[in-house]
Amino acid sequence: MLPHIVLASQSPRRRELLSMLGVTGFDIVPAPSEAEFPRGIFPGDAAVAVAREKAKYAAARAHEASLVIAADTVVSLDGAILEKPENEAEAARMLASLSGRRHTVYSGLVLLYKGEEKSAYEATDVYFRPISAAEISAYVATGEPMDKAGAYGAQGVASVFIERIDGDFFNVVGLPLCTLSRLINEYGFGVIS
């Protein structure tokens, strides 16, 4: 049986994915602002570092016997990190740079339980078909890209841009469920019990 869970995220997608596993009654304790993204390190390690800051914030406000789950997701193209766009013009530039190309989505996970940390990152390659300028404009106008790393949501309208995914689809959505389950199992709990 799982202990009480605290999700250190404002993401509705992460809440939905956790609920999809049958986890209910969890608390949401998001950090008040986005953590500073570390520069000059491997994208997977950077995602873990940001997730760690989120986890520490939530753990400081949670009951000691809670299992805190934190995640952060970034998109990497040619070694450059594409975070959440600051405006529509930046979202359009990001989408144009992804058009017809492969990029990698990294999600860092940090779990804290009774002071013990478990962490990992997952990497998934995503291949976009070529996207026209008109499609980019129409997609940006939906507002969907504005709160997502790389300016797209694989589970939404942007799914029509994705030709192929190599790896965990749920990682691209923002919470790699297989990796999460493995980390929970390392504490001796089972997601499926």
C-alpha positions in Angstrom: 0.0 0.0 0.0 1.2 3.5 -0.9 1.8 6.1 1.8 0.1 9.5 1.5 1.4 11.1 -1.7 2.3 14.8 -2.3 2.6 15.8 -5.9 5.0 18.8 -6.2 3.5 20.1 -9.4 0.9 22.4 -10.8 0.6 20.4 -14.0 -2.9 19.1 -14.7 -1.3 16.5 -16.9 0.8 15.1 -14.1 -2.3 15.0 -11.8 -4.2 13.1 -14.5 -1.4 10.6 -15.0 -1.1 9.9 -11.3 -4.8 9.5 -11.1 -4.7 7.1 -14.1 -2.6 4.8 -11.9 -5.4 4.7 -9.4 -3.7 7.0 -6.9 -6.3 9.2 -5.3 -6.5 11.6 -2.4 -3.0 13.0 -3.0 -2.1 16.6 -2.1 -0.7 19.1 -4.5 2.1 21.3 -3.2 3.7 23.2 -6.1 6.7 25.4 -5.7 5.6 29.1 -5.8 7.7 29.7 -9.0 9.7 27.8 -11.5 13.1 26.8 -10.1 16.2 28.3 -11.8 17.2 26.0 -14.6 20.8 25.0 -14.3 22.9 25.8 -17.4 25.9 23.9 -18.8 24.9 20.4 -17.6 23.3 17.4 -19.4 19.5 18.0 -19.9 18.5 14.9 -18.0 20.6 16.0 -15.0 19.2 19.5 -15.3 15.6 18.2 -15.2 16.5 16.2 -12.1 18.0 19.3 -10.4 14.9 21.3 -11.0 12.7 18.4 -9.8 14.8 18.2 -6.7 14.2 21.8 -5.8 10.4 21.3 -6.3 10.6 18.1 -4.1 12.4 19.9 -1.3 9.9 22.7 -1.3 7.0 20.3 -1.1 8.7 18.0 1.5 9.2 21.0 3.8 5.4 21.5 3.8 4.3 17.9 3.9 3.9 15.4 6.7 7.2 13.5 7.2 5.5 10.1 6.3 4.3 11.4 2.9 5.9 10.3 -0.3 6.7 13.4 -2.3 6.8 13.1 -6.1 8.4 15.9 -8.2 9.1 16.1 -11.9 10.4 18.5 -14.5 10.4 18.1 -18.2 12.6 19.8 -20.9 13.0 19.5 -24.6 16.5 19.3 -26.1 17.2 20.0 -29.8 20.8 19.9 -31.0 22.0 20.3 -27.4 19.9 23.4 -26.7 17.2 23.3 -24.1 13.7 24.5 -25.1 11.8 25.4 -22.0 8.3 26.9 -21.8 7.9 29.7 -24.3 7.7 33.2 -22.8 5.4 34.5 -25.6 3.6 33.4 -28.8 6.5 34.5 -31.0 8.9 32.3 -29.1 6.5 29.4 -29.2 6.3 29.8 -33.0 10.1 29.9 -33.3 10.4 26.7 -31.2 7.9 24.8 -33.3 9.6 25.9 -36.5 12.9 24.6 -35.1 11.3 21.2 -34.3 9.6 20.9 -37.7 10.7 17.9 -39.6 13.3 16.9 -37.0 14.1 14.6 -34.1 14.4 16.1 -30.6 14.7 14.5 -27.1 12.3 15.0 -24.2 13.9 14.6 -20.7 11.8 14.3 -17.6 13.6 14.3 -14.2 11.9 12.6 -11.3 12.7 13.1 -7.6 10.9 11.2 -4.9 11.4 11.9 -1.2 10.2 9.7 1.6 11.3 10.0 5.3 14.4 11.9 4.2 15.5 9.4 1.6 15.7 10.5 -2.0 15.3 8.5 -5.2 15.9 10.1 -8.5 16.2 9.3 -12.2 15.5 10.8 -15.6 13.9 9.4 -18.7 14.7 10.3 -22.3 12.4 9.9 -25.2 13.1 10.8 -28.9 10.3 12.5 -30.7 10.1 12.9 -34.5 8.1 15.8 -35.9 6.8 15.8 -39.5 7.4 19.0 -41.4 5.0 21.7 -40.1 3.8 24.6 -42.3 3.9 28.2 -41.1 0.1 28.3 -41.3 -0.1 25.2 -39.0 2.3 26.7 -36.5 0.3 29.9 -36.4 -3.0 28.1 -36.0 -1.5 25.9 -33.2 0.0 28.8 -31.3 -3.4 30.6 -31.5 -4.9 27.7 -29.6 -2.9 28.7 -26.5 -1.9 25.1 -25.9 1.9 25.6 -26.4 2.2 28.3 -23.8 2.7 26.2 -20.7 4.7 23.4 -22.2 8.4 22.7 -22.6 9.2 22.9 -26.3 5.9 24.7 -26.9 3.8 21.6 -27.6 1.7 19.0 -25.9 1.9 15.4 -27.3 -1.4 14.6 -25.8 -3.2 17.5 -27.4 -3.6 19.1 -30.8 0.2 18.8 -31.5 -0.2 15.1 -31.6 -0.8 15.6 -35.4 2.8 16.8 -35.7 4.4 13.6 -34.2 5.4 11.0 -36.7 7.1 8.7 -34.2 8.2 8.4 -30.6 11.0 6.2 -29.4 10.6 5.7 -25.7 8.1 6.3 -23.0 5.1 8.3 -24.4 4.1 9.4 -20.8 7.6 10.9 -20.5 6.7 13.3 -23.3 3.5 14.2 -21.5 5.6 15.0 -18.4 5.5 12.0 -16.0 7.3 8.8 -17.1 5.1 6.3 -15.4 7.4 3.3 -15.8 10.3 5.1 -14.2 8.0 6.5 -11.5 6.8 3.0 -10.7 10.3 1.7 -10.5 11.4 4.4 -8.0 8.3 3.8 -5.9 9.1 0.1 -5.9 12.6 0.9 -4.6 11.0 2.2 -1.4 9.2 -1.2 -1.1 5.8 0.1 -2.2 4.0 -1.1 -5.2 1.9 1.1 -7.6 0.1 -2.1 -8.5 -0.7 -4.2 -5.4 
